[in-house]
């Protein structure tokens, strides 16, 4: 997991983060981590897999009935 160092955070912001963390019963580090997670990955964001699935449904779906070749593979020779 990566580490981040934030320099020159104003004292008022640091104090507010500590108070917020205490109100939620968490450490300041955990509170900051959660704030960053929510900012970088908002809950309403569309994920790529969901988007592709939706596009596929709008396009009429896909026929995935693929016939597999059951012929045994030939061994490699060196």
N, CA, C and O atoms as a DFTB+ gen file, in Angstrom:
312 C
 N C O
     1  1       0.848      -1.167       0.000
     2  2       0.000       0.000       0.000
     3  2       0.898       1.236       0.000
     4  3       1.934       1.260       0.663
     5  1       0.499       2.234      -0.731
     6  2       1.293       3.452      -0.863
     7  2       1.131       4.360       0.357
     8  3       0.154       4.272       1.101
     9  1       2.114       5.226       0.532
    10  2       2.072       6.225       1.604
    11  2       2.092       7.618       0.985
    12  3       2.701       7.839      -0.062
    13  1       1.424       8.540       1.643
    14  2       1.368       9.925       1.179
    15  2       1.754      10.830       2.342
    16  3       1.333      10.618       3.479
    17  1       2.550      11.830       2.041
    18  2       2.900      12.837       3.035
    19  2       2.353      14.178       2.552
    20  3       2.656      14.608       1.439
    21  1       1.559      14.829       3.377
    22  2       1.017      16.142       3.032
    23  2       1.741      17.184       3.875
    24  3       1.640      17.179       5.102
    25  1       2.456      18.055       3.228
    26  2       3.216      19.087       3.931
    27  2       2.442      20.408       3.934
    28  3       1.567      20.643       3.101
    29  1       2.783      21.230       4.868
    30  2       2.236      22.592       4.967
    31  2       0.716      22.613       5.099
    32  3       0.054      23.483       4.534
    33  1       0.169      21.667       5.835
    34  2      -1.267      21.670       6.120
    35  2      -1.507      22.740       7.179
    36  3      -0.863      22.719       8.228
    37  1      -2.415      23.670       6.925
    38  2      -2.672      24.718       7.914
    39  2      -3.106      24.127       9.255
    40  3      -3.788      23.103       9.305
    41  1      -2.703      24.784      10.330
    42  2      -3.031      24.308      11.676
    43  2      -4.538      24.154      11.883
    44  3      -4.985      23.213      12.540
    45  1      -5.319      25.081      11.321
    46  2      -6.769      25.020      11.483
    47  2      -7.336      23.758      10.827
    48  3      -8.247      23.130      11.366
    49  1      -6.795      23.390       9.664
    50  2      -7.262      22.195       8.951
    51  2      -6.874      20.948       9.742
    52  3      -7.675      20.024       9.887
    53  1      -5.650      20.925      10.249
    54  2      -5.181      19.780      11.040
    55  2      -6.049      19.596      12.288
    56  3      -6.447      18.483      12.631
    57  1      -6.326      20.708      12.950
    58  2      -7.183      20.662      14.146
    59  2      -8.580      20.155      13.792
    60  3      -9.144      19.323      14.502
    61  1      -9.133      20.661      12.692
    62  2     -10.477      20.265      12.271
    63  2     -10.521      18.771      11.933
    64  3     -11.503      18.095      12.237
    65  1      -9.472      18.264      11.312
    66  2      -9.412      16.841      10.991
    67  2      -9.349      15.987      12.257
    68  3      -9.988      14.937      12.339
    69  1      -8.579      16.442      13.235
    70  2      -8.492      15.706      14.495
    71  2      -9.833      15.694      15.224
    72  3     -10.226      14.675      15.791
    73  1     -10.533      16.829      15.208
    74  2     -11.849      16.912      15.846
    75  2     -12.841      16.003      15.123
    76  3     -13.602      15.275      15.760
    77  1     -12.829      16.048      13.795
    78  2     -13.716      15.212      13.000
    79  2     -13.460      13.730      13.275
    80  3     -14.398      12.946      13.414
    81  1     -12.200      13.361      13.351
    82  2     -11.834      11.968      13.637
    83  2     -12.335      11.558      15.023
    84  3     -12.861      10.459      15.198
    85  1     -12.171      12.438      15.996
    86  2     -12.626      12.135      17.356
    87  2     -14.148      11.971      17.398
    88  3     -14.661      11.106      18.108
    89  1     -14.859      12.794      16.644
    90  2     -16.320      12.694      16.599
    91  2     -16.769      11.354      16.009
    92  3     -17.811      10.819      16.387
    93  1     -15.979      10.823      15.090
    94  2     -16.313       9.549      14.458
    95  2     -15.669       8.364      15.172
    96  3     -15.863       7.216      14.772
    97  1     -14.908       8.638      16.220
    98  2     -14.275       7.566      16.983
    99  2     -13.145       6.880      16.241
   100  3     -12.921       5.681      16.406
   101  1     -12.429       7.647      15.416
   102  2     -11.327       7.094      14.625
   103  2     -10.062       7.888      14.872
   104  3     -10.090       8.966      15.465
   105  1      -8.962       7.342      14.409
   106  2      -7.707       8.091      14.455
   107  2      -7.730       9.132      13.336
   108  3      -8.498       9.011      12.382
   109  1      -6.888      10.145      13.460
   110  2      -6.805      11.170      12.422
   111  2      -6.340      10.543      11.108
   112  3      -6.818      10.913      10.036
   113  1      -5.411       9.598      11.195
   114  2      -4.912       8.931       9.980
   115  2      -6.040       8.187       9.264
   116  3      -6.161       8.278       8.043
   117  1      -6.859       7.459      10.008
   118  2      -7.986       6.733       9.413
   119  2      -8.991       7.701       8.816
   120  3      -9.518       7.460       7.730
   121  1      -9.259       8.783       9.509
   122  2     -10.211       9.781       9.011
   123  2      -9.719      10.379       7.694
   124  3     -10.495      10.521       6.750
   125  1      -8.445      10.725       7.629
   126  2      -7.879      11.300       6.404
   127  2      -7.926      10.283       5.274
   128  3      -8.241      10.635       4.138
   129  1      -7.614       9.020       5.576
   130  2      -7.655       7.965       4.555
   131  2      -9.066       7.831       3.986
   132  3      -9.233       7.719       2.772
   133  1     -10.079       7.840       4.849
   134  2     -11.461       7.725       4.381
   135  2     -11.887       8.933       3.551
   136  3     -12.591       8.793       2.551
   137  1     -11.455      10.114       3.972
   138  2     -11.768      11.326       3.202
   139  2     -11.161      11.229       1.806
   140  3     -11.817      11.556       0.817
   141  1      -9.913      10.781       1.725
   142  2      -9.256      10.637       0.422
   143  2      -9.942       9.579      -0.435
   144  3     -10.119       9.781      -1.637
   145  1     -10.329       8.463       0.160
   146  2     -11.022       7.406      -0.590
   147  2     -12.330       7.916      -1.172
   148  3     -12.628       7.674      -2.342
   149  1     -13.117       8.627      -0.356
   150  2     -14.405       9.145      -0.828
   151  2     -14.213      10.217      -1.904
   152  3     -15.032      10.336      -2.815
   153  1     -13.145      10.984      -1.802
   154  2     -12.897      12.027      -2.804
   155  2     -12.430      11.422      -4.126
   156  3     -12.823      11.886      -5.197
   157  1     -11.595      10.393      -4.053
   158  2     -11.037       9.796      -5.265
   159  2     -11.964       8.767      -5.902
   160  3     -11.909       8.546      -7.112
   161  1     -12.810       8.141      -5.098
   162  2     -13.701       7.100      -5.596
   163  2     -15.125       7.358      -5.113
   164  3     -15.620       6.648      -4.238
   165  1     -15.788       8.371      -5.675
   166  2     -17.145       8.676      -5.218
   167  2     -18.082       7.501      -5.480
   168  3     -17.896       6.741      -6.430
   169  1     -19.090       7.365      -4.625
   170  2     -19.997       6.222      -4.703
   171  2     -20.820       6.195      -5.984
   172  3     -21.200       5.114      -6.434
   173  1     -21.105       7.334      -6.581
   174  2     -21.937       7.385      -7.773
   175  2     -21.184       7.163      -9.066
   176  3     -21.774       7.236     -10.145
   177  1     -19.885       6.890      -8.979
   178  2     -19.102       6.759     -10.211
   179  2     -19.488       5.487     -10.954
   180  3     -19.878       4.488     -10.350
   181  1     -19.371       5.548     -12.258
   182  2     -19.680       4.392     -13.090
   183  2     -18.389       3.612     -13.292
   184  3     -17.371       4.169     -13.702
   185  1     -18.445       2.332     -13.002
   186  2     -17.270       1.485     -13.164
   187  2     -17.262       0.926     -14.580
   188  3     -18.318       0.739     -15.184
   189  1     -16.075       0.661     -15.108
   190  2     -15.908       0.247     -16.493
   191  2     -16.714      -1.008     -16.820
   192  3     -17.386      -1.050     -17.851
   193  1     -16.661      -2.022     -15.971
   194  2     -17.394      -3.260     -16.238
   195  2     -18.888      -3.028     -16.340
   196  3     -19.546      -3.584     -17.220
   197  1     -19.426      -2.216     -15.453
   198  2     -20.858      -1.906     -15.482
   199  2     -21.216      -1.145     -16.751
   200  3     -22.254      -1.397     -17.363
   201  1     -20.355      -0.214     -17.143
   202  2     -20.601       0.575     -18.342
   203  2     -20.596      -0.317     -19.580
   204  3     -21.482      -0.200     -20.427
   205  1     -19.610      -1.208     -19.697
   206  2     -19.548      -2.107     -20.844
   207  2     -20.748      -3.048     -20.886
   208  3     -21.275      -3.336     -21.960
   209  1     -21.177      -3.522     -19.733
   210  2     -22.345      -4.386     -19.658
   211  2     -23.593      -3.648     -20.139
   212  3     -24.403      -4.207     -20.878
   213  1     -23.743      -2.405     -19.722
   214  2     -24.887      -1.604     -20.135
   215  2     -24.868      -1.358     -21.639
   216  3     -25.909      -1.432     -22.292
   217  1     -23.694      -1.065     -22.194
   218  2     -23.575      -0.843     -23.646
   219  2     -23.952      -2.115     -24.394
   220  3     -24.632      -2.060     -25.419
   221  1     -23.508      -3.263     -23.879
   222  2     -23.844      -4.535     -24.517
   223  2     -25.338      -4.787     -24.532
   224  3     -25.874      -5.250     -25.540
   225  1     -26.020      -4.494     -23.439
   226  2     -27.471      -4.675     -23.381
   227  2     -28.179      -3.736     -24.348
   228  3     -29.144      -4.130     -25.003
   229  1     -27.704      -2.498     -24.442
   230  2     -28.314      -1.531     -25.354
   231  2     -28.117      -1.941     -26.807
   232  3     -28.949      -1.633     -27.661
   233  1     -27.017      -2.639     -27.090
   234  2     -26.718      -3.065     -28.456
   235  2     -27.425      -4.374     -28.806
   236  3     -27.239      -4.909     -29.899
   237  1     -28.224      -4.883     -27.892
   238  2     -28.959      -6.101     -28.186
   239  2     -28.317      -7.356     -27.624
   240  3     -28.732      -8.467     -27.954
   241  1     -27.336      -7.194     -26.801
   242  2     -26.686      -8.350     -26.191
   243  2     -25.660      -8.976     -27.117
   244  3     -25.365      -8.452     -28.191
   245  1     -25.128     -10.095     -26.685
   246  2     -24.120     -10.792     -27.479
   247  2     -24.408     -12.281     -27.430
   248  3     -24.878     -12.805     -26.420
   249  1     -24.121     -12.951     -28.530
   250  2     -24.293     -14.396     -28.578
   251  2     -22.961     -15.028     -28.201
   252  3     -21.993     -14.972     -28.960
   253  1     -22.927     -15.623     -27.031
   254  2     -21.685     -16.213     -26.553
   255  2     -21.684     -17.732     -26.712
   256  3     -20.900     -18.426     -26.065
   257  1     -22.560     -18.245     -27.570
   258  2     -22.594     -19.688     -27.818
   259  2     -21.475     -20.023     -28.804
   260  3     -21.714     -20.169     -30.003
   261  1     -20.277     -20.141     -28.294
   262  2     -19.107     -20.402     -29.120
   263  2     -18.852     -21.904     -29.117
   264  3     -18.822     -22.537     -28.061
   265  1     -18.670     -22.466     -30.303
   266  2     -18.382     -23.889     -30.410
   267  2     -16.884     -24.082     -30.210
   268  3     -16.066     -23.483     -30.908
   269  1     -16.542     -24.927     -29.248
   270  2     -15.139     -25.147     -28.910
   271  2     -14.580     -26.311     -29.715
   272  3     -15.251     -27.325     -29.911
   273  1     -13.358     -26.155     -30.173
   274  2     -12.664     -27.227     -30.881
   275  2     -12.113     -28.187     -29.834
   276  3     -11.229     -27.820     -29.060
   277  1     -12.624     -29.403     -29.803
   278  2     -12.204     -30.387     -28.815
   279  2     -11.066     -31.283     -29.293
   280  3     -10.736     -32.270     -28.635
   281  1     -10.471     -30.949     -30.422
   282  2      -9.340     -31.732     -30.924
   283  2      -8.184     -31.608     -29.945
   284  3      -7.823     -30.493     -29.568
   285  1      -7.586     -32.734     -29.518
   286  2      -6.471     -32.643     -28.577
   287  2      -5.293     -31.880     -29.187
   288  3      -5.025     -31.976     -30.385
   289  1      -4.622     -31.146     -28.365
   290  2      -3.458     -30.390     -28.825
   291  2      -2.307     -31.344     -29.080
   292  3      -2.163     -32.356     -28.393
   293  1      -1.497     -31.022     -30.061
   294  2      -0.335     -31.853     -30.366
   295  2       0.793     -31.478     -29.428
   296  3       1.012     -30.294     -29.170
   297  1       1.517     -32.469     -28.910
   298  2       2.633     -32.154     -28.010
   299  2       3.730     -31.397     -28.749
   300  3       3.928     -31.581     -29.950
   301  1       4.434     -30.550     -28.019
   302  2       5.518     -29.767     -28.629
   303  2       6.729     -30.655     -28.847
   304  3       7.001     -31.567     -28.066
   305  1       7.434     -30.379     -29.894
   306  2       8.682     -31.106     -30.119
   307  2       9.813     -30.083     -30.233
   308  3       9.662     -29.037     -30.865
   309  1      10.912     -30.396     -29.630
   310  2      12.049     -29.463     -29.617
   311  2      13.166     -29.976     -30.478
   312  3      14.207     -29.327     -30.591
